[in-house]
């Protein structure tokens, strides 16, 4: 078990990343890196695809975990299972 001494968040996943700046939890380094902007942390809800067939789709979705919510990559598999940004923020 790992924890953040500033916010108390705990996690067990070896691939998980915790942001020391905004104290959000991410499922992977890729998801964590997506929320990093030139001037610091970006709100994960504002990180969207800028081009291609899925322009405007969010890169990250919020999921519930046993130790708290975390942000993960928005894959087509997640979309087929009904995990969308809106449903996770509302629920």
C-alpha positions in Angstrom: 0.0 0.0 0.0 1.3 3.4 -1.0 -0.1 6.7 0.2 0.3 10.5 -0.3 1.4 12.2 2.9 -0.2 15.4 1.9 -3.8 14.3 1.1 -3.8 10.7 2.5 -4.9 9.0 -0.7 -3.9 5.3 -0.7 -3.4 3.0 -3.7 -2.0 -0.4 -4.4 -1.5 -0.6 -8.2 2.1 -0.6 -9.3 1.2 1.3 -12.5 -0.9 3.9 -10.8 0.2 7.5 -10.6 -0.8 10.1 -8.0 -0.4 13.8 -8.9 1.4 15.7 -6.1 0.1 18.9 -7.6 -3.6 18.4 -7.7 -3.8 15.1 -5.8 -5.8 13.3 -8.5 -5.2 9.6 -9.1 -4.5 8.0 -12.5 -4.5 4.4 -13.6 -1.2 4.7 -15.6 1.6 7.0 -16.5 -0.1 7.6 -19.9 -3.3 8.9 -18.2 -1.2 11.0 -15.8 0.8 12.6 -18.5 -2.3 13.5 -20.5 -3.4 15.8 -17.6 0.0 17.7 -17.5 0.0 21.0 -19.3 2.7 23.6 -19.9 1.6 25.6 -16.9 0.7 22.7 -14.6 -2.2 20.3 -14.1 -5.1 20.3 -16.5 -8.6 19.4 -15.4 -9.1 15.9 -16.8 -12.6 16.8 -18.1 -11.0 19.4 -20.5 -8.5 17.0 -22.1 -10.1 16.1 -25.4 -9.0 14.8 -28.8 -8.1 17.7 -31.1 -8.3 15.9 -34.4 -9.4 12.7 -36.2 -12.7 10.8 -36.2 -13.1 11.2 -32.5 -12.4 15.0 -32.2 -13.9 16.3 -29.0 -14.0 12.9 -27.2 -12.4 13.0 -23.8 -9.0 11.3 -23.4 -9.7 10.4 -19.8 -12.7 9.0 -18.0 -13.4 8.8 -14.2 -13.8 5.4 -12.7 -14.7 4.2 -9.2 -12.2 2.0 -7.4 -12.1 0.3 -4.0 -9.8 3.0 -2.7 -11.4 6.0 -4.5 -12.0 7.5 -7.9 -9.3 7.5 -10.5 -8.8 8.7 -14.1 -8.1 6.2 -16.8 -7.7 6.3 -20.6 -10.9 6.5 -22.6 -10.7 3.4 -24.7 -13.4 2.0 -27.1 -13.8 -0.9 -24.7 -14.7 1.4 -21.9 -17.2 3.1 -24.2 -18.9 -0.1 -25.1 -19.4 -1.0 -21.5 -21.1 2.3 -20.8 -18.3 4.2 -19.0 -18.5 7.7 -20.2 -17.3 10.9 -18.6 -20.8 12.2 -18.1 -22.2 9.0 -16.5 -19.2 8.8 -14.1 -19.4 12.4 -13.1 -23.2 12.2 -12.5 -23.1 8.9 -10.6 
